[in-house]
Amino acid sequence: MAKRRDRRVAPSPGRPKNRVESAARLDQFSDSASDRKLITIFVIFFIVIPTVSVLLYCTKYSTRANRSATHMHQRGLVKTDVNYQEILTENSKVSENASHRYYTYPVLAYITPWNSKGYELAKMFNSKFTHLSPVWYDLKSQGTSLILEGRHNADAGWLLELRKGDALVLPRVVLEAFPKELLRKKKLRDKAIDLILTECKEMEYDGIVLESWSTWTAYGILHDPELRNMALEFIKQLGNALHSVNSVRNRKQHLQLVYVIGPPHSEKFQPHDFGPVDLQSLSDAVDGFSLMTYDFSGPHNPGPNAPLKWISFTLQLLLGSPGIGTRSLARKIFLGINFYGNDFVLSEASGGGAITGREYLNLLQKHKPALQWEKNSGEHFFFFSDENQVKHAVFYPSLISISMRLEEAKLWGTGIAIWEIGQGHLLAAHSNGFKALRFFKFILQQPQSTPTSRAFEKNLHILARMRHFDQAWELMTQVQRTHPSLRALKSMSIMLSINPRFQSYEETLDALDRMEREVFVGIRKFHSEEFNALLQAYCTQKEMKEARPVFVELFLRFASNNKTMSILLPGLKESGDVTAMKIFYHEMVLRG
């Protein structure tokens, strides 16, 4: 445009008097054109291009975003003033888009073999998960060696279906081997790692999820500085060994290790707490940490499952304040989100426990309660009275509570770990528990079949958590008559570990006597192992106020040993009653 003006106003050779005037006008036009050019450049680069980019982005992605918003937010389902009828109507509906991931951080989902719905959901929404962890394996002591149990749980057809997607398959392995022997003996450590690596190669897994910290806590390992360091070194050794092997599915990617950790109990870290120093120490050898930010409340302190402020406090203890400096470690955290709830009994006897989605829906259908929103914890709950007029409090995740926890995870830059997508707690009641029981009893009746002790123990788990104690006892006595080889200390421990939570002190002691008289009769006389199993049950359920009277009452009947000390003293210390711990310690010393 400026050049055309130049040509149009330029003076002819026959008009010299107008040259100065024309030159001035040319300069004026040139300056004006330069200013306009700068303005145009500014507008294009700083206004037009960003605007067009935003419009293009919105055009490209708005359909996807609106689908999610329409399904939940735009329909007004994500809210605090929800009513029971909405949940009954909407609970079975899912997003039409089963492939696109809206939560861009890593997502680990656990699947349990006793809840088949989890297997179906893992296949249906494969692309929404980055890691899938079927709860299949236990690494146990066997004589002077080790054994990895659980391959019979693996479903080859299901694994084949999963591998059509991108989610990594990392089965969970619980380390149940005697920890002192394992950690002190190099031969056993190498054996444990070799068993895990071999299973990953043969089954074409992408790594494992390892759970051992809670076992080591129960055995008192973490209170011994030397053993604690050995425990951390074993995790590093396992992680490095997995990293040295490439995945069969993707040769460019090594096998991964995700480690399960519990939340610290307070700012004053105890030896059994997994703290920020441990997190930093293991960060190179471990690919992710599955943080169990749930089970905040229990039958004797009823309340929310996972208060939002507590979750934030836990992350702050481990990572410091949210920000750029914490991102490198935060991205390795899988923040635990529970897909189960709790039904607590509000009476002097207390009690109650975990419930699944189906049980929750049954309670809504039966009692038609008014749901309340607890702002401080960010959870919904309701009250109801049972047929005996005993009051209950029920806490269960809602759309808004889950949404708030996802936002908290985004704030810190962490992934999430869902326990579990089949809507059942590990030891929770199971909607098909009686079907499993009928099938197991059918197997017991087949002369050509040999049921495993694991299947027996699994049925006990389910029945005990469903609070069907009569059926559990019936199964115990039936096995005693027809398959006595299935009886073991673990099956007894399962029954005892449930009793302190749901039954009285006297009923729990009666259960121990009954097992000795009716179930284990003729094969063993109860001694220190059974005594320790009972004490362990009280410590596991955090019933320390009754653990000491049990010890005092049964001390002369059952001989105690070093393991008795390692069970009770950490339990008392964890309860926060240091005075009681010191008194108990001196009492044990006096008793020899």
C-alpha positions as CSV (number, residue, x, y, z in Angstrom):
1,M,0.0,0.0,0.0
2,A,2.8,2.5,0.9
3,K,4.6,1.7,-2.4
4,R,1.5,2.5,-4.4
5,R,1.2,5.8,-2.7
6,D,4.8,6.6,-3.5
7,R,4.3,5.9,-7.2
8,R,1.1,7.9,-7.2
9,V,2.4,11.1,-5.6
10,A,6.0,11.1,-6.9
11,P,6.7,14.5,-8.7
12,S,7.6,14.6,-12.4
13,P,11.0,16.1,-13.5
14,G,9.2,19.2,-14.7
15,R,7.9,20.1,-11.3
16,P,11.0,20.7,-9.1
17,K,9.3,23.2,-6.8
18,N,7.1,20.5,-5.4
19,R,10.0,18.1,-4.5
20,V,10.4,19.3,-0.9
21,E,6.7,19.2,-0.4
22,S,6.4,15.8,-1.9
23,A,9.3,14.5,0.1
24,A,7.7,15.7,3.3
25,R,4.5,14.0,2.4
26,L,6.4,10.8,1.5
27,D,8.1,10.8,4.9
28,Q,4.7,11.4,6.6
29,F,3.1,8.5,4.7
30,S,6.2,6.3,5.4
31,D,6.1,6.9,9.1
32,S,2.3,6.3,9.2
33,A,2.7,3.1,7.3
34,S,5.5,1.9,9.6
35,D,3.3,2.5,12.7
36,R,0.4,0.7,11.1
37,K,2.7,-2.2,10.2
38,L,3.8,-2.5,13.9
39,I,0.2,-2.3,15.1
40,T,-0.8,-5.0,12.6
41,I,2.0,-7.3,13.7
42,F,1.1,-6.8,17.3
43,V,-2.6,-7.6,16.7
44,I,-1.8,-10.7,14.6
45,F,0.7,-12.2,16.9
46,F,-0.7,-11.3,20.3
47,I,-4.5,-11.2,19.7
48,V,-5.5,-12.9,16.4
49,I,-3.3,-16.0,16.6
50,P,-4.0,-16.8,20.3
51,T,-7.7,-16.3,19.6
52,V,-7.7,-18.6,16.6
53,S,-5.7,-21.2,18.5
54,V,-8.2,-21.2,21.4
55,L,-11.1,-21.5,18.9
56,L,-9.4,-24.4,17.1
57,Y,-8.7,-26.1,20.4
58,C,-12.3,-25.7,21.6
59,T,-13.6,-26.9,18.2
60,K,-11.4,-30.0,18.3
61,Y,-11.9,-30.9,21.9
62,S,-15.2,-29.5,23.0
63,T,-17.1,-32.5,21.9
64,R,-15.0,-34.7,24.1
65,A,-15.1,-32.4,27.1
66,N,-18.8,-31.8,26.8
67,R,-19.5,-35.5,26.7
68,S,-18.0,-35.9,30.2
69,A,-19.6,-32.7,31.5
70,T,-23.0,-33.7,30.1
71,H,-22.9,-37.1,31.7
72,M,-22.2,-35.8,35.2
73,H,-21.6,-32.1,35.7
74,Q,-24.1,-30.7,33.2
75,R,-26.7,-33.1,34.4
76,G,-26.2,-31.8,37.9
77,L,-25.1,-35.1,39.4
78,V,-21.9,-33.9,40.9
79,K,-23.2,-32.1,43.9
80,T,-23.5,-32.2,47.7
81,D,-27.3,-32.2,48.0
82,V,-27.7,-35.7,46.4
83,N,-30.6,-37.9,47.4
84,Y,-30.8,-41.7,47.6
85,Q,-33.2,-42.0,44.7
86,E,-30.7,-40.3,42.3
87,I,-28.1,-42.9,43.3
88,L,-30.4,-45.8,42.8
89,T,-31.4,-44.5,39.4
90,E,-28.0,-43.4,38.1
91,N,-25.5,-45.9,39.7
92,S,-25.4,-48.4,36.8
93,K,-25.0,-45.7,34.1
94,V,-21.5,-45.0,32.7
95,S,-20.1,-42.6,30.2
96,E,-20.7,-43.5,26.6
97,N,-17.0,-42.8,25.9
98,A,-15.2,-45.8,27.1
99,S,-11.8,-44.9,25.6
100,H,-10.8,-41.3,26.1
101,R,-9.0,-40.5,29.4
102,Y,-10.0,-37.2,31.1
103,Y,-7.7,-37.7,34.0
104,T,-4.3,-37.4,32.4
105,Y,-2.2,-38.6,35.4
106,P,-1.4,-42.3,35.9
107,V,-4.3,-44.5,37.1
108,L,-3.7,-47.8,38.9
109,A,-6.7,-50.1,39.4
110,Y,-6.8,-53.1,41.6
111,I,-8.8,-56.2,40.7
112,T,-9.7,-58.9,43.2
113,P,-10.4,-62.6,42.2
114,W,-13.4,-62.7,44.5
115,N,-15.2,-59.9,42.7
116,S,-15.6,-60.8,39.0
117,K,-17.1,-57.4,38.1
118,G,-13.7,-55.9,38.4
119,Y,-12.4,-58.2,35.6
120,E,-15.2,-57.0,33.3
121,L,-14.6,-53.3,34.0
122,A,-10.9,-53.7,33.4
123,K,-11.6,-55.0,29.9
124,M,-14.4,-52.4,29.2
125,F,-12.4,-49.4,30.3
126,N,-8.9,-50.6,29.6
127,S,-7.7,-47.4,28.0
128,K,-8.8,-45.3,31.0
129,F,-6.1,-47.1,33.2
130,T,-2.4,-46.9,32.9
131,H,-1.7,-49.8,35.3
132,L,-3.9,-52.8,36.3
133,S,-3.1,-54.9,39.3
134,P,-4.9,-58.2,39.8
135,V,-4.5,-59.4,43.4
136,W,-3.1,-62.8,42.8
137,Y,0.2,-63.7,44.5
138,D,1.7,-64.5,47.9
139,L,5.4,-65.1,48.5
140,K,5.6,-67.4,51.4
141,S,8.2,-69.4,53.4
142,Q,8.2,-73.1,52.8
143,G,10.6,-75.0,55.1
144,T,14.0,-73.5,54.5
145,S,13.1,-72.0,51.1
146,L,10.4,-69.9,49.5
147,I,7.3,-70.4,47.3
148,L,5.3,-68.0,45.1
149,E,1.7,-69.0,45.2
150,G,-1.1,-67.6,43.0
151,R,-0.6,-68.6,39.4
152,H,-3.8,-70.6,39.6
153,N,-5.6,-67.2,40.0
154,A,-4.2,-66.0,36.7
155,D,-6.8,-65.9,33.8
156,A,-4.9,-66.3,30.5
157,G,-7.9,-65.3,28.4
158,W,-8.5,-62.2,30.4
159,L,-4.8,-61.3,30.2
160,L,-4.9,-61.7,26.4
161,E,-7.9,-59.4,26.2
162,L,-6.1,-56.7,28.3
163,R,-3.0,-56.8,26.1
164,K,-5.0,-55.4,23.2
165,G,-4.9,-52.1,25.1
166,D,-2.1,-50.0,26.5
167,A,-2.6,-50.6,30.3
168,L,0.4,-52.3,32.0
169,V,-0.4,-55.5,33.9
170,L,1.4,-55.6,37.3
171,P,-0.1,-58.3,39.6
172,R,0.2,-57.7,43.3
173,V,2.6,-59.8,45.3
174,V,2.2,-59.9,49.1
175,L,5.4,-60.8,50.9
176,E,4.4,-63.2,53.7
177,A,7.7,-64.9,54.1
178,F,9.3,-64.8,57.6
179,P,11.0,-61.4,57.3
180,K,14.0,-61.9,59.6
181,E,15.1,-65.0,57.7
182,L,14.5,-63.4,54.3
183,L,16.3,-60.2,55.1
184,R,19.3,-61.7,56.8
185,K,20.0,-64.5,54.3
186,K,21.3,-63.5,50.9
187,K,20.3,-66.9,49.5
188,L,16.6,-66.3,50.4
189,R,16.7,-62.7,49.1
190,D,18.1,-63.9,45.7
191,K,15.5,-66.7,45.7
192,A,12.6,-64.3,46.2
193,I,13.8,-62.0,43.4
194,D,14.3,-65.0,41.1
195,L,10.8,-66.3,41.7
196,I,9.3,-62.9,40.9
197,L,11.4,-62.3,37.8
198,T,10.7,-65.8,36.5
199,E,6.9,-65.4,37.0
200,C,7.0,-62.0,35.2
201,K,8.9,-63.5,32.2
202,E,6.7,-66.7,31.9
203,M,3.4,-64.9,32.3
204,E,4.6,-61.8,30.3
205,Y,3.7,-59.3,33.1
206,D,4.9,-55.7,32.9
207,G,6.2,-55.9,36.5
208,I,4.6,-56.3,39.9
209,V,3.0,-54.4,42.8
210,L,4.8,-55.4,46.0
211,E,3.2,-55.2,49.5
212,S,5.4,-55.9,52.4
213,W,5.6,-52.9,54.7
214,S,2.5,-53.8,56.7
215,T,3.9,-57.4,57.2
216,W,7.2,-56.0,58.4
217,T,5.5,-53.7,60.8
218,A,3.5,-56.5,62.3
219,Y,6.7,-58.5,62.8
220,G,8.5,-55.6,64.5
221,I,11.1,-55.5,61.8
222,L,11.0,-51.8,61.2
223,H,11.8,-51.0,64.9
224,D,15.3,-52.6,64.4
225,P,17.5,-50.1,62.6
226,E,19.6,-52.8,61.0
227,L,16.7,-54.8,59.8
228,R,14.9,-51.7,58.6
229,N,17.9,-50.8,56.4
230,M,18.0,-54.4,55.1
231,A,14.3,-54.1,54.2
232,L,14.9,-50.9,52.2
233,E,17.9,-52.5,50.5
234,F,15.8,-55.5,49.5
235,I,13.3,-53.3,47.8
236,K,16.1,-51.5,45.9
237,Q,17.6,-54.9,44.9
238,L,14.2,-56.1,43.6
239,G,13.6,-52.8,41.8
240,N,17.0,-52.9,40.1
241,A,16.5,-56.5,39.1
242,L,13.2,-55.8,37.5
243,H,14.7,-52.7,35.7
244,S,17.4,-55.0,34.2
245,V,14.7,-57.0,32.3
246,N,12.8,-55.7,29.3
247,S,9.0,-56.2,29.1
248,V,8.0,-59.0,26.6
249,R,5.3,-56.8,25.2
250,N,7.5,-53.7,24.8
251,R,11.2,-54.4,24.5
252,K,11.9,-50.6,24.9
253,Q,10.4,-50.7,28.4
254,H,11.8,-52.4,31.5
255,L,9.7,-54.2,34.1
256,Q,8.3,-51.9,36.7
257,L,8.0,-52.1,40.5
258,V,5.2,-50.3,42.3
259,Y,5.5,-50.4,46.1
260,V,2.5,-50.2,48.5
261,I,2.9,-47.8,51.4
262,G,0.7,-46.6,54.3
263,P,0.1,-43.0,55.4
264,P,2.4,-41.6,58.1
265,H,0.5,-41.4,61.5
266,S,1.8,-38.0,62.5
267,E,4.4,-35.4,61.9
268,K,6.6,-37.2,64.4
269,F,7.6,-40.2,62.3
270,Q,7.8,-43.5,64.0
271,P,10.2,-46.3,62.9
272,H,7.3,-48.2,61.3
273,D,6.1,-45.1,59.3
274,F,7.1,-44.8,55.7
275,G,8.4,-41.3,55.5
276,P,9.9,-38.7,53.0
277,V,13.4,-40.0,53.6
278,D,12.3,-43.5,52.6
279,L,10.5,-42.1,49.6
280,Q,13.6,-40.3,48.4
281,S,15.8,-43.3,49.1
282,L,13.7,-45.7,47.0
283,S,12.8,-43.3,44.2
284,D,15.3,-44.6,41.7
285,A,14.5,-48.2,42.2
286,V,10.8,-47.9,42.5
287,D,8.5,-46.7,39.6
288,G,5.5,-45.8,41.8
289,F,4.2,-45.8,45.3
290,S,0.6,-47.0,46.0
291,L,-0.4,-44.8,48.9
292,M,-3.2,-46.2,51.0
293,T,-5.1,-43.0,51.9
294,Y,-8.2,-44.8,53.1
295,D,-9.4,-46.7,56.2
296,F,-9.0,-43.6,58.3
297,S,-11.9,-44.7,60.6
298,G,-12.8,-48.0,62.2
299,P,-15.6,-49.6,64.2
300,H,-14.3,-48.1,67.4
301,N,-13.8,-44.6,65.9
302,P,-16.6,-44.4,63.4
303,G,-16.3,-41.7,60.8
304,P,-15.3,-40.8,57.2
305,N,-13.2,-43.3,55.1
306,A,-10.7,-40.8,53.9
307,P,-11.1,-37.2,55.0
308,L,-9.9,-34.7,52.3
309,K,-7.9,-32.7,54.8
310,W,-6.2,-35.8,56.1
311,I,-5.3,-36.8,52.5
312,S,-3.7,-33.4,51.9
313,F,-1.9,-33.6,55.3
314,T,-0.5,-37.0,54.3
315,L,0.8,-35.7,51.0
316,Q,2.4,-32.7,52.7
317,L,4.2,-35.0,55.2
318,L,5.6,-37.0,52.3
319,L,6.2,-34.4,49.7
320,G,6.3,-31.0,51.4
321,S,4.2,-28.2,49.8
322,P,2.7,-28.7,46.4
323,G,4.7,-27.0,43.6
324,I,7.4,-27.5,41.0
325,G,9.9,-28.8,43.5
326,T,7.8,-31.7,44.5
327,R,6.7,-32.8,41.0
328,S,9.5,-35.3,40.4
329,L,8.4,-37.4,43.5
330,A,4.7,-36.6,43.3
331,R,4.4,-38.1,39.8
332,K,5.5,-41.5,41.4
333,I,2.7,-41.4,44.0
334,F,-0.6,-43.2,43.3
335,L,-3.0,-41.6,45.7
336,G,-5.4,-44.2,47.1
337,I,-9.1,-43.8,46.5
338,N,-11.6,-46.3,48.0
339,F,-14.5,-47.6,46.0
340,Y,-16.0,-49.3,49.0
341,G,-17.6,-47.8,52.1
342,N,-18.3,-48.6,55.8
343,D,-21.3,-49.4,57.8
344,F,-20.6,-48.6,61.5
345,V,-22.6,-49.7,64.5
346,L,-23.1,-46.7,66.8
347,S,-23.5,-48.4,70.2
348,E,-21.4,-49.3,73.2
349,A,-20.6,-52.7,71.7
350,S,-19.6,-50.9,68.4
351,G,-18.8,-52.9,65.4
352,G,-19.5,-52.9,61.7
353,G,-17.1,-52.8,58.8
354,A,-16.6,-52.5,55.0
355,I,-19.5,-52.7,52.6
356,T,-19.6,-53.1,48.8
357,G,-21.6,-51.2,46.3
358,R,-24.4,-53.7,46.2
359,E,-24.8,-53.7,50.0
360,Y,-24.8,-49.9,49.9
361,L,-27.6,-49.9,47.3
362,N,-29.6,-52.4,49.3
363,L,-29.4,-50.1,52.4
364,L,-30.5,-47.1,50.3
365,Q,-33.4,-49.1,48.9
366,K,-34.5,-50.5,52.3
367,H,-34.1,-47.4,54.5
368,K,-34.6,-44.5,52.0
369,P,-32.3,-42.3,54.1
370,A,-31.5,-38.6,53.9
371,L,-27.9,-38.3,52.8
372,Q,-25.8,-35.7,54.6
373,W,-22.7,-33.9,53.4
374,E,-19.8,-33.7,55.9
375,K,-17.9,-30.6,54.7
376,N,-14.7,-31.0,56.7
377,S,-14.1,-34.5,55.4
378,G,-15.7,-34.0,52.0
379,E,-17.8,-37.2,52.3
380,H,-21.5,-38.2,52.2
381,F,-23.0,-40.3,55.0
382,F,-26.4,-41.3,56.4
383,F,-27.9,-42.8,59.6
384,F,-30.4,-45.7,59.9
385,S,-31.7,-48.0,62.6
386,D,-31.7,-51.7,62.1
387,E,-34.4,-54.2,63.2
388,N,-33.0,-54.2,66.7
389,Q,-33.3,-50.4,66.8
390,V,-29.5,-50.2,66.8
391,K,-28.3,-47.0,65.1
392,H,-25.8,-47.2,62.2
393,A,-23.7,-44.6,60.3
394,V,-22.9,-45.4,56.7
395,F,-20.1,-43.7,54.8
396,Y,-19.7,-44.3,51.0
397,P,-18.0,-42.5,48.1
398,S,-20.2,-40.2,46.0
399,L,-19.5,-38.4,42.7
400,I,-18.6,-35.2,44.4
401,S,-16.3,-36.8,47.0
402,I,-14.4,-38.7,44.2
403,S,-14.3,-35.5,42.1
404,M,-12.8,-33.6,45.0
405,R,-10.1,-36.2,45.5
406,L,-9.2,-36.2,41.8
407,E,-8.8,-32.4,42.0
408,E,-6.5,-32.8,45.1
409,A,-4.4,-35.4,43.2
410,K,-4.2,-32.9,40.2
411,L,-3.1,-30.1,42.6
412,W,-0.2,-32.2,43.8
413,G,0.5,-33.8,40.4
414,T,0.0,-37.4,41.6
415,G,-1.6,-40.4,40.0
416,I,-4.4,-42.3,41.7
417,A,-4.8,-46.0,42.8
418,I,-8.4,-47.3,43.0
419,W,-9.1,-50.0,45.6
420,E,-10.9,-51.6,43.9
421,I,-12.8,-51.4,40.6
422,G,-15.0,-54.4,41.4
423,Q,-16.4,-52.3,44.3
424,G,-15.2,-54.5,47.1
425,H,-12.7,-54.2,49.9
426,L,-9.9,-56.8,50.1
427,L,-11.5,-58.3,53.2
428,A,-15.0,-56.9,52.6
429,A,-18.3,-58.7,52.2
430,H,-18.8,-60.1,48.8
431,S,-22.1,-60.1,47.0
432,N,-21.5,-63.6,45.6
433,G,-20.1,-65.0,48.8
434,F,-22.7,-67.7,49.1
435,K,-22.1,-68.8,45.5
436,A,-18.4,-69.1,46.3
437,L,-19.3,-71.1,49.4
438,R,-21.6,-73.5,47.5
439,F,-19.0,-74.0,44.8
440,F,-16.3,-74.8,47.4
441,K,-18.6,-77.2,49.3
442,F,-19.4,-78.9,45.9
443,I,-15.6,-79.4,45.4
444,L,-15.3,-80.8,48.9
445,Q,-17.8,-83.5,47.9
446,Q,-15.9,-84.6,44.8
447,P,-13.6,-87.5,45.5
448,Q,-11.4,-86.8,42.5
449,S,-10.9,-83.1,43.4
450,T,-8.4,-81.7,45.8
451,P,-9.3,-78.2,47.1
452,T,-6.4,-75.9,48.1
453,S,-5.9,-74.3,51.5
454,R,-5.9,-70.9,49.7
455,A,-9.5,-71.6,48.4
456,F,-10.5,-72.6,51.9
457,E,-8.9,-69.5,53.5
458,K,-10.6,-67.2,50.8
459,N,-14.0,-68.6,51.7
460,L,-13.3,-67.9,55.4
461,H,-12.3,-64.3,54.5
462,I,-15.5,-63.7,52.6
463,L,-17.8,-65.3,55.2
464,A,-16.2,-63.5,58.1
465,R,-16.4,-60.1,56.5
466,M,-20.0,-60.8,55.6
467,R,-20.4,-61.4,59.3
468,H,-21.8,-64.9,58.7
469,F,-19.9,-66.4,61.6
470,D,-22.1,-69.5,61.8
471,Q,-21.4,-70.4,58.2
472,A,-17.7,-69.9,58.8
473,W,-17.7,-72.2,61.8
474,E,-19.7,-74.7,59.9
475,L,-17.2,-74.7,57.1
476,M,-14.3,-75.0,59.6
477,T,-15.9,-78.1,61.2
478,Q,-16.7,-79.6,57.8
479,V,-13.1,-79.3,56.6
480,Q,-12.0,-80.8,59.9
481,R,-14.1,-83.9,59.2
482,T,-13.4,-84.3,55.4
483,H,-10.2,-82.5,54.5
484,P,-8.2,-82.0,57.7
485,S,-5.0,-81.2,55.7
486,L,-6.5,-77.8,54.8
487,R,-6.4,-76.8,58.5
488,A,-3.5,-74.4,59.1
489,L,-2.4,-71.5,61.4
490,K,-3.5,-69.0,58.7
491,S,-7.1,-70.3,58.6
492,M,-7.2,-70.0,62.4
493,S,-5.7,-66.5,62.2
494,I,-8.4,-65.4,59.7
495,M,-11.2,-66.3,62.1
496,L,-9.4,-64.8,65.1
497,S,-8.6,-61.5,63.3
498,I,-12.3,-60.9,62.6
499,N,-13.5,-61.7,66.1
500,P,-12.0,-58.7,67.9
501,R,-13.7,-56.4,65.4
502,F,-17.2,-57.8,65.5
503,Q,-17.5,-59.8,68.8
504,S,-16.8,-59.3,72.5
505,Y,-13.7,-60.1,74.4
506,E,-15.3,-63.2,75.9
507,E,-16.6,-64.4,72.5
508,T,-13.1,-64.1,71.1
509,L,-11.5,-66.2,73.8
510,D,-14.3,-68.8,73.4
511,A,-13.5,-68.9,69.7
512,L,-9.9,-69.8,70.5
513,D,-11.0,-72.6,72.9
514,R,-13.6,-73.9,70.4
515,M,-10.9,-74.1,67.7
516,E,-8.7,-76.1,69.9
517,R,-11.5,-78.5,71.0
518,E,-13.4,-78.9,67.7
519,V,-11.3,-77.8,64.7
520,F,-7.7,-78.6,65.4
521,V,-8.4,-81.5,67.7
522,G,-6.1,-84.5,67.3
523,I,-3.4,-82.7,65.3
524,R,-1.9,-80.1,67.5
525,K,-2.0,-78.7,71.1
526,F,-2.2,-74.9,71.1
527,H,1.0,-73.3,72.1
528,S,2.9,-70.0,71.6
529,E,2.1,-69.8,67.8
530,E,-1.7,-69.9,68.4
531,F,-1.3,-67.5,71.4
532,N,0.6,-65.0,69.2
533,A,-2.0,-65.4,66.4
534,L,-4.6,-64.3,68.9
535,L,-2.6,-61.3,70.1
536,Q,-1.8,-60.4,66.5
537,A,-5.5,-60.3,65.8
538,Y,-6.0,-57.7,68.6
539,C,-3.1,-55.6,67.4
540,T,-4.2,-55.7,63.8
541,Q,-7.7,-54.5,64.7
542,K,-6.0,-51.9,67.0
543,E,-7.8,-53.3,70.1
544,M,-4.8,-52.7,72.4
545,K,-7.0,-52.1,75.4
546,E,-8.0,-55.7,75.3
547,A,-4.7,-57.2,74.1
548,R,-3.0,-56.8,77.5
549,P,-5.8,-58.5,79.5
550,V,-5.7,-61.3,77.0
551,F,-1.9,-61.7,77.6
552,V,-2.4,-61.6,81.4
553,E,-5.2,-64.1,81.4
554,L,-3.5,-66.6,79.0
555,F,0.2,-66.1,79.9
556,L,0.3,-69.2,82.2
557,R,-1.6,-71.3,79.7
558,F,0.5,-70.5,76.6
559,A,4.2,-69.9,76.6
560,S,5.2,-66.6,75.1
561,N,8.4,-66.0,73.1
562,N,10.3,-63.2,71.4
563,K,7.6,-62.9,68.7
564,T,5.1,-62.2,71.5
565,M,7.2,-59.1,72.4
566,S,7.6,-58.0,68.8
567,I,3.8,-58.2,68.3
568,L,2.6,-56.4,71.5
569,L,5.2,-53.7,72.0
570,P,4.9,-52.1,68.6
571,G,1.1,-52.4,68.8
572,L,1.1,-50.6,72.1
573,K,3.5,-48.0,70.8
574,E,1.4,-47.4,67.7
575,S,-1.7,-46.9,69.8
576,G,0.0,-43.9,71.4
577,D,-0.2,-45.2,75.0
578,V,3.5,-45.0,75.8
579,T,2.9,-45.4,79.6
580,A,1.0,-48.7,79.0
581,M,3.8,-49.9,76.7
582,K,6.4,-49.3,79.4
583,I,4.3,-50.9,82.1
584,F,3.7,-53.9,79.9
585,Y,7.4,-54.2,79.0
586,H,8.4,-54.3,82.7
587,E,5.6,-56.8,83.4
588,M,6.9,-59.1,80.7
589,V,10.4,-58.8,82.1
590,L,9.2,-59.8,85.6
591,R,7.4,-62.8,84.1
592,G,10.6,-63.8,82.5
